[in-house]
Amino acid sequence: MQGRADAHAMFRAVGSANDFASEKVQPEPYDIPYRSLVPRGIQNPLVAGRCDSATRGAHASTRVTENAMAMGETAGIEASMSLKENILVATLHGPKVRGILR
């Protein structure tokens, strides 16, 4: 692991969340995939905020408070849908969840 503590840029630049060149660490806005909230190997839990599945670079932005709150709202909607439809959270249709959030 590199000695750098974090990967936040002080300015906007073109790049990927997985590109650690100092001039490229701030990516353009991107979606957080639904699958990053559904852990593998455990049946039916949801995670949100700092527990999401992401690369080191992507996690530097997904773990901030505003994104963590949005993931928590999404996980709550997913849990509600799962109970109402009596299905596992992993089988929910991501675009349907996105439509409810809109």
Backbone as ProteinMPNN parsed JSONL, in Angstrom:
{"seq_chain_A": "MQGRADAHAMFRAVGSANDFASEKVQPEPYDIPYRSLVPRGIQNPLVAGRCDSATRGAHASTRVTENAMAMGETAGIEASMSLKENILVATLHGPKVRGILR", "coords_chain_A": {"N_chain_A": [[0.847, -1.187, 0.0], [0.469, 2.244, -0.724], [2.078, 5.09, 0.766], [0.565, 7.366, 0.836], [-2.071, 9.119, 2.369], [-4.665, 9.765, 1.458], [-6.785, 10.419, -1.435], [-7.708, 12.875, -2.575], [-8.349, 15.465, -4.785], [-7.599, 18.955, -5.232], [-8.749, 20.326, -7.198], [-10.753, 20.185, -10.204], [-10.282, 17.666, -12.557], [-9.676, 15.767, -15.537], [-10.108, 12.302, -15.493], [-9.887, 8.967, -14.113], [-11.424, 7.265, -11.346], [-9.709, 5.357, -10.545], [-7.197, 6.087, -11.257], [-4.261, 7.214, -10.087], [-2.613, 9.354, -10.597], [-1.542, 12.53, -9.66], [-2.7, 14.758, -10.936], [-5.036, 13.726, -11.922], [-6.846, 12.612, -10.118], [-9.403, 13.513, -9.469], [-12.313, 12.524, -10.649], [-14.751, 12.841, -13.318], [-18.28, 13.272, -12.565], [-19.898, 10.233, -11.513], [-21.849, 7.183, -11.557], [-22.802, 5.151, -8.75], [-22.607, 1.788, -8.646], [-25.38, -0.428, -8.172], [-24.716, -3.037, -7.404], [-22.542, -2.675, -5.743], [-23.53, -2.361, -3.255], [-24.455, -4.758, -2.416], [-23.296, -7.371, -0.752], [-21.133, -10.133, -1.565], [-21.541, -13.651, -1.029], [-23.003, -13.654, 1.339], [-26.275, -14.026, 2.337], [-28.753, -11.788, 1.501], [-28.041, -9.256, 2.831], [-27.601, -5.668, 2.925], [-25.297, -3.071, 2.267], [-23.996, 0.178, 3.006], [-22.621, 3.47, 2.504], [-19.497, 3.788, 4.05], [-19.026, 1.111, 3.915], [-19.383, 0.108, 1.409], [-18.588, -1.717, -1.619], [-15.734, -1.036, -3.303], [-13.032, 0.173, -5.36], [-9.835, 1.344, -4.142], [-9.372, 3.952, -5.059], [-11.946, 4.772, -5.996], [-13.339, 4.519, -3.61], [-12.355, 6.625, -2.15], [-13.968, 8.724, -2.867], [-16.597, 7.727, -2.642], [-16.987, 7.309, 0.037], [-17.48, 9.68, 1.365], [-19.572, 11.917, 3.295], [-21.996, 12.935, 2.02], [-22.365, 11.186, -0.184], [-22.461, 8.776, 1.226], [-24.841, 9.112, 2.656], [-26.686, 9.158, 0.542], [-26.366, 6.561, -0.418], [-27.312, 5.178, 1.809], [-30.012, 5.956, 1.817], [-30.783, 4.763, -0.576], [-30.308, 2.04, 0.036], [-32.241, 1.707, 2.026], [-34.63, 1.997, 0.55], [-34.307, -0.183, -1.158], [-34.387, -2.302, 0.709], [-37.019, -2.054, 1.617], [-38.426, -2.543, -0.794], [-37.618, -5.177, -1.241], [-38.822, -6.518, 0.905], [-41.574, -5.966, 0.431], [-41.946, -7.196, -2.072], [-41.177, -9.708, -1.49], [-38.643, -10.859, -2.131], [-35.131, -11.612, -2.659], [-32.599, -9.163, -1.938], [-30.527, -9.086, -3.774], [-31.707, -9.776, -6.143], [-33.192, -7.661, -6.973], [-34.153, -5.162, -9.346], [-31.963, -2.91, -10.564], [-32.432, -0.487, -12.22], [-35.152, -0.062, -11.615], [-35.092, 0.618, -8.935], [-33.64, 3.007, -9.17], [-35.506, 4.53, -10.568], [-37.48, 4.931, -8.606], [-36.021, 6.461, -6.79], [-35.693, 8.773, -8.255]], "CA_chain_A": [[0.0, 0.0, 0.0], [1.221, 3.477, -0.801], [2.089, 5.872, 1.989], [-0.352, 8.503, 0.764], [-3.221, 8.888, 3.227], [-5.943, 9.89, 0.77], [-6.67, 10.704, -2.86], [-8.63, 13.949, -2.935], [-7.738, 16.574, -5.515], [-8.079, 20.284, -4.864], [-9.299, 20.912, -8.409], [-11.378, 19.206, -11.087], [-9.444, 17.254, -13.68], [-10.171, 14.596, -16.242], [-9.435, 11.097, -15.041], [-10.66, 7.864, -13.564], [-11.275, 7.099, -9.901], [-8.64, 4.39, -10.305], [-5.948, 6.653, -11.759], [-3.749, 7.963, -8.944], [-1.76, 10.479, -10.97], [-2.067, 13.642, -8.852], [-3.535, 15.669, -11.723], [-6.205, 13.033, -12.451], [-7.606, 11.891, -9.101], [-10.783, 13.98, -9.374], [-13.005, 12.115, -11.869], [-16.046, 13.43, -13.631], [-19.312, 12.562, -11.792], [-20.154, 8.862, -11.95], [-22.845, 6.453, -10.777], [-22.341, 4.091, -7.862], [-23.415, 0.64, -9.061], [-26.204, -1.119, -7.167], [-24.022, -4.247, -6.939], [-21.559, -2.351, -4.711], [-24.24, -2.367, -1.972], [-24.894, -6.132, -2.161], [-22.096, -8.186, -0.535], [-21.115, -11.513, -2.05], [-21.324, -14.717, -0.057], [-23.909, -13.552, 2.492], [-27.59, -13.882, 1.731], [-29.728, -10.739, 1.747], [-27.744, -7.986, 3.5], [-27.235, -4.499, 2.14], [-24.337, -2.204, 2.933], [-24.018, 1.532, 2.462], [-21.598, 4.357, 3.058], [-18.104, 3.346, 4.043], [-18.981, -0.349, 3.782], [-19.623, -0.301, 0.023], [-17.495, -2.381, -2.316], [-15.159, -0.125, -4.295], [-11.578, 0.229, -5.394], [-9.288, 2.364, -3.239], [-9.606, 5.266, -5.651], [-13.374, 5.08, -5.983], [-13.772, 4.641, -2.214], [-11.984, 7.953, -1.664], [-15.1, 9.634, -3.073], [-17.887, 7.175, -2.221], [-17.1, 7.267, 1.5], [-17.787, 10.985, 1.947], [-20.886, 11.938, 3.941], [-23.132, 13.108, 1.102], [-22.548, 9.936, -0.92], [-22.872, 7.751, 2.19], [-26.268, 9.327, 2.937], [-27.447, 8.731, -0.641], [-26.36, 5.092, -0.436], [-28.204, 4.741, 2.88], [-31.389, 6.125, 1.321], [-30.987, 3.718, -1.58], [-30.406, 0.749, 0.729], [-33.548, 1.667, 2.688], [-35.641, 1.731, -0.482], [-34.098, -1.568, -1.587], [-34.885, -3.189, 1.762], [-38.476, -1.974, 1.577], [-38.879, -3.251, -1.993], [-37.367, -6.598, -1.037], [-39.866, -7.028, 1.8], [-42.875, -5.889, -0.234], [-42.004, -8.148, -3.176], [-40.75, -10.992, -0.937], [-37.52, -11.361, -2.926], [-33.809, -11.271, -2.142], [-32.139, -7.862, -2.425], [-29.643, -9.279, -4.927], [-32.504, -9.978, -7.351], [-33.891, -6.421, -7.329], [-33.761, -4.575, -10.619], [-31.359, -1.61, -10.292], [-33.144, 0.644, -12.833], [-36.42, 0.165, -10.914], [-34.714, 1.361, -7.723], [-33.261, 4.342, -9.624], [-36.746, 5.23, -10.898], [-38.123, 5.341, -7.344], [-35.21, 7.546, -6.233], [-35.931, 10.016, -9.017]], "C_chain_A": [[0.883, 1.237, 0.0], [1.106, 4.247, 0.498], [1.136, 7.046, 1.995], [-1.622, 8.197, 1.54], [-4.548, 8.933, 2.488], [-5.719, 10.332, -0.657], [-7.635, 11.788, -3.302], [-7.881, 15.085, -3.618], [-8.326, 17.897, -5.049], [-8.71, 20.988, -6.068], [-9.904, 19.812, -9.251], [-10.447, 18.921, -12.253], [-10.08, 16.039, -14.342], [-9.405, 13.396, -15.744], [-10.403, 10.083, -14.5], [-10.449, 7.805, -12.061], [-10.152, 6.137, -9.569], [-7.29, 4.858, -10.813], [-5.4, 7.567, -10.672], [-2.73, 9.036, -9.308], [-2.356, 11.723, -10.317], [-2.944, 14.601, -9.643], [-4.807, 15.011, -12.221], [-7.079, 12.381, -11.388], [-9.05, 12.351, -8.951], [-11.526, 13.608, -10.652], [-14.24, 12.968, -12.13], [-17.085, 12.697, -12.781], [-19.602, 11.178, -12.384], [-21.21, 8.235, -11.056], [-22.151, 5.455, -9.856], [-23.2, 2.876, -8.183], [-24.164, -0.004, -7.886], [-25.455, -2.304, -6.569], [-22.979, -3.942, -5.864], [-22.191, -2.311, -3.316], [-24.677, -3.77, -1.554], [-23.658, -7.025, -1.995], [-22.239, -9.596, -1.111], [-20.976, -12.468, -0.878], [-22.182, -14.668, 1.19], [-25.286, -13.268, 1.918], [-28.396, -12.74, 2.327], [-29.32, -9.525, 2.573], [-27.533, -6.877, 2.475], [-26.216, -3.705, 2.939], [-24.424, -0.828, 2.295], [-22.905, 2.345, 3.111], [-20.219, 3.76, 2.965], [-17.942, 1.839, 3.914], [-19.159, -0.81, 2.348], [-18.38, -0.946, -0.577], [-16.985, -1.459, -3.413], [-13.645, -0.252, -4.278], [-11.109, 1.322, -4.433], [-9.588, 3.759, -3.776], [-11.062, 5.67, -5.622], [-13.859, 5.292, -4.551], [-13.405, 6.0, -1.63], [-13.121, 8.95, -1.864], [-16.421, 9.046, -2.588], [-18.07, 7.225, -0.712], [-17.416, 8.611, 2.147], [-19.259, 11.043, 2.366], [-22.059, 12.036, 2.964], [-23.412, 11.82, 0.315], [-23.003, 8.816, 0.012], [-24.355, 7.887, 2.522], [-27.126, 8.871, 1.763], [-27.487, 7.207, -0.732], [-27.267, 4.535, 0.647], [-29.664, 4.863, 2.482], [-31.718, 5.03, 0.313], [-31.157, 2.357, -0.928], [-31.745, 0.62, 1.452], [-34.677, 1.372, 1.712], [-35.541, 0.287, -0.953], [-34.639, -2.552, -0.555], [-36.409, -3.218, 1.764], [-39.044, -2.738, 0.376], [-38.728, -4.754, -1.829], [-38.444, -7.226, -0.154], [-41.231, -7.05, 1.119], [-43.035, -6.949, -1.318], [-41.604, -9.567, -2.751], [-39.67, -11.657, -1.809], [-36.202, -10.958, -2.26], [-33.347, -9.935, -2.726], [-31.256, -7.996, -3.667], [-30.422, -9.452, -6.229], [-33.304, -8.733, -7.748], [-33.319, -5.856, -8.617], [-33.272, -3.145, -10.368], [-32.073, -0.429, -10.923], [-34.484, 0.951, -12.163], [-36.16, 0.967, -9.634], [-34.386, 2.814, -8.103], [-34.51, 5.159, -9.955], [-37.464, 5.721, -9.652], [-37.355, 6.512, -6.726], [-35.442, 8.864, -6.963], [-37.235, 10.639, -8.6]], "O_chain_A": [[1.925, 1.265, 0.654], [0.143, 4.075, 1.246], [0.914, 7.662, 3.037], [-2.194, 7.118, 1.382], [-5.474, 8.208, 2.852], [-4.583, 10.594, -1.054], [-8.316, 11.627, -4.314], [-6.896, 15.6, -3.087], [-9.44, 17.936, -4.526], [-9.157, 22.129, -5.953], [-9.608, 18.635, -9.045], [-9.894, 19.839, -12.858], [-10.927, 15.37, -13.75], [-8.186, 13.456, -15.587], [-11.609, 10.326, -14.441], [-9.416, 8.245, -11.556], [-9.687, 6.101, -8.43], [-6.328, 4.089, -10.799], [-6.01, 8.59, -10.363], [-2.054, 9.571, -8.429], [-3.563, 11.946, -10.414], [-3.853, 15.205, -9.072], [-5.602, 15.671, -12.89], [-7.996, 11.642, -11.746], [-9.854, 11.635, -8.353], [-11.39, 14.308, -11.656], [-14.7, 13.714, -11.265], [-16.805, 11.594, -12.312], [-19.555, 10.987, -13.599], [-21.441, 8.693, -9.937], [-21.054, 4.977, -10.149], [-24.417, 2.929, -8.006], [-23.648, -0.105, -6.773], [-25.544, -2.553, -5.366], [-22.564, -4.848, -5.142], [-21.481, -2.235, -2.313], [-25.211, -3.952, -0.46], [-23.034, -7.399, -2.988], [-23.33, -10.166, -1.135], [-20.37, -12.135, 0.14], [-22.093, -15.567, 2.026], [-25.443, -12.363, 1.098], [-28.685, -12.733, 3.524], [-30.212, -8.791, 3.0], [-27.311, -7.144, 1.294], [-26.278, -3.678, 4.169], [-24.88, -0.695, 1.16], [-22.332, 1.953, 4.128], [-19.818, 3.275, 1.906], [-16.818, 1.347, 3.813], [-19.093, -2.011, 2.083], [-17.264, -0.742, -0.097], [-17.718, -1.135, -4.347], [-13.056, -0.724, -3.306], [-11.913, 2.13, -3.969], [-10.009, 4.642, -3.028], [-11.381, 6.802, -5.259], [-14.701, 6.155, -4.306], [-14.072, 6.477, -0.711], [-13.23, 9.92, -1.114], [-17.294, 9.799, -2.158], [-19.201, 7.187, -0.229], [-17.602, 8.676, 3.362], [-20.087, 10.297, 1.843], [-23.022, 11.279, 3.086], [-24.566, 11.418, 0.17], [-23.839, 7.995, -0.368], [-25.052, 6.881, 2.654], [-28.178, 8.265, 1.964], [-28.516, 6.628, -1.082], [-27.929, 3.52, 0.431], [-30.466, 3.976, 2.773], [-32.8, 4.444, 0.35], [-32.054, 1.599, -1.299], [-32.324, -0.467, 1.487], [-35.575, 0.586, 2.014], [-36.555, -0.389, -1.129], [-35.285, -3.536, -0.918], [-37.017, -4.28, 1.897], [-40.014, -3.484, 0.507], [-39.606, -5.519, -2.23], [-38.921, -8.327, -0.43], [-41.962, -8.036, 1.217], [-44.109, -7.531, -1.476], [-41.68, -10.506, -3.543], [-39.765, -12.83, -2.168], [-36.171, -10.072, -1.405], [-33.663, -9.612, -3.871], [-31.246, -7.106, -4.517], [-29.855, -9.292, -7.31], [-34.016, -8.751, -8.751], [-32.145, -6.052, -8.931], [-34.059, -2.271, -10.005], [-32.311, 0.562, -10.234], [-34.91, 2.106, -12.143], [-36.916, 1.879, -9.298], [-34.817, 3.744, -7.42], [-34.567, 6.351, -9.654], [-38.004, 6.827, -9.65], [-37.96, 7.445, -6.2], [-35.393, 9.937, -6.361], [-37.614, 11.687, -9.122]]}, "name": "protein", "num_of_chains": 1, "seq": "MQGRADAHAMFRAVGSANDFASEKVQPEPYDIPYRSLVPRGIQNPLVAGRCDSATRGAHASTRVTENAMAMGETAGIEASMSLKENILVATLHGPKVRGILR"}
